[in-house]
Amino acid sequence: MQKVVEEGLEFIINEGVFYNPEMRLSRAISLEVLRELSKKHELKVLDAFSASGIRGVLYKKSSPNIRVDFLDYSEKAVKNIEENLKKHKIKGKIIRKEFNEFICNTKENYNFIELDPFGSSVEYLKPALKKLAENKLSWLSVTNTDLQVLCGVERRACLKFYQSYQKNNYFCHETGIRILLKKIATEASEENLVIKPLISFYYRHQFKCIVELRKDGKNAHKNYEKISYLKESELGGKFSKCGEIGPLWKENIAEIGLIKKILERLKKGKREGKLKGIEKKKIILLERLWEENEERFKDKIFYSIPHISKKLKINPPSLKEISEKIIRKGFGFARTHFTPDGFKTDANEEIIKEAFLRTKK
Ligand SMILES: C[S@@+](CC[C@H](N)C(=O)[O-])C[C@H]1O[C@@H](n2cnc3c(N)ncnc32)[C@H](O)[C@@H]1O
């Protein structure tokens, strides 16, 4: 047995029950999204794939507007959840069942479902969306760790499970998360749900997406209008009606209005230089997401400094040098959370090339 502290709360983690400290940032960001949502909505959450119950307890403790039920098919996990609920004096149903079996048969109404299985969430998407479609407005939160598939190392598996062509190149994490969003969007359409990605990001070995779902049979086909292909271009990639990567989600992967609100709350009364640990990581990630999801970059994929430098056979310039040259020409420039040496811009590739060549030493 070990004890861990997250968000100032102590949790018991028993032998044989899943706990990964690498998922801490993912839990912390999801928690911030829930905090915002619960200001306006009563949330009935199913923390499916609960393990120790840490995620659900954090959610429940964050707002009186959040109710949480916990589900896991493992006996050890269920016992561990009981201990953590008791420790934090929380009431919530604990269900020991296989997710799909439970969700397809329950009469409970959930408007927020958390899918955090090992590997892929694909086989749980449809049943979760069917349940959420009982609401006018609901949310689906998904964690995927099948990055080998989504990033195109296992291309055939990507085609089989996600019905998308993928390439394992420098931007595969961005196209991978967009393939996952496309999968959610197409499954959602069939349930008359219109999707809006609230937050999507890549961190270490995981993709995290939280999407808003609005029941609207007349407009559910519009999810498809936000799906496209990607063509490799001279310096990077461009969305296009046909291309060798996709289909994939082509619009923003996060909602900057929401991110702005979270950032304002997190930064309030705090001196940025003093922030450290998870607080600092949260802010850096949210700031990058804000920048790269600005309207002007909505259908852009990030460029990579090492990739372009190699193509142009020059020494890689710094991000600062490139940003100055592109901004001076009157175009937008954003850093990306996908990599520290990547950027987004609405400048065309001639301008980008010129900016690189002008830094040539
Ligand atoms: C990756 S862990 C979840 C981690 C947890 N959400 C957290 O933040 O620490 C996956 C958990 O889901 C459970 N699980 C896997 N597949 C399941 C299924 N089909 N139905 C119910 N539980 C499942 C496993 O027993 C395991 O405890």
The ligand as a MOL file (V3000), in Angstrom:
LIG
                    3D

  0  0  0     0  0            999 V3000
M  V30 BEGIN CTAB
M  V30 COUNTS 27 29 0 0 0
M  V30 BEGIN ATOM
M  V30 1 C -5.8150 3.0970 -16.5610 0
M  V30 2 S -6.6690 2.5120 -15.1790 0 CHG=1
M  V30 3 C -7.6100 3.8820 -14.6390 0
M  V30 4 C -6.8470 4.9340 -13.9240 0
M  V30 5 C -7.6460 5.9060 -13.1310 0
M  V30 6 N -8.7540 6.4840 -13.8620 0
M  V30 7 C -6.7340 6.9900 -12.5760 0
M  V30 8 O -6.8850 8.1850 -12.9380 0
M  V30 9 O -5.8340 6.6560 -11.7910 0 CHG=-1
M  V30 10 C -7.8950 1.4620 -15.8730 0
M  V30 11 C -8.8240 0.8070 -14.8460 0
M  V30 12 O -9.9710 0.3500 -15.5560 0
M  V30 13 C -10.3150 -0.9520 -15.1810 0
M  V30 14 N -10.9090 -1.5670 -16.3910 0
M  V30 15 C -10.2750 -1.8850 -17.5440 0
M  V30 16 N -11.1640 -2.3000 -18.4720 0
M  V30 17 C -12.3880 -2.2500 -17.8890 0
M  V30 18 C -13.7060 -2.5140 -18.3430 0
M  V30 19 N -13.9390 -2.9420 -19.5980 0
M  V30 20 N -14.7380 -2.3240 -17.4930 0
M  V30 21 C -14.5200 -1.8880 -16.2230 0
M  V30 22 N -13.2960 -1.6000 -15.7290 0
M  V30 23 C -12.2330 -1.7710 -16.5540 0
M  V30 24 C -9.0370 -1.6080 -14.6900 0
M  V30 25 O -9.3370 -2.5740 -13.6880 0
M  V30 26 C -8.2510 -0.4030 -14.1340 0
M  V30 27 O -8.4440 -0.2740 -12.7530 0
M  V30 END ATOM
M  V30 BEGIN BOND
M  V30 1 1 1 2
M  V30 2 1 2 3
M  V30 3 1 2 10
M  V30 4 1 3 4
M  V30 5 1 4 5
M  V30 6 1 5 6
M  V30 7 1 5 7
M  V30 8 2 7 8
M  V30 9 1 7 9
M  V30 10 1 10 11
M  V30 11 1 11 12
M  V30 12 1 11 26
M  V30 13 1 12 13
M  V30 14 1 13 14
M  V30 15 1 13 24
M  V30 16 1 14 15
M  V30 17 1 14 23
M  V30 18 2 15 16
M  V30 19 1 16 17
M  V30 20 1 17 18
M  V30 21 2 17 23
M  V30 22 1 18 19
M  V30 23 2 18 20
M  V30 24 1 20 21
M  V30 25 2 21 22
M  V30 26 1 22 23
M  V30 27 1 24 25
M  V30 28 1 24 26
M  V30 29 1 26 27
M  V30 END BOND
M  V30 END CTAB
M  END
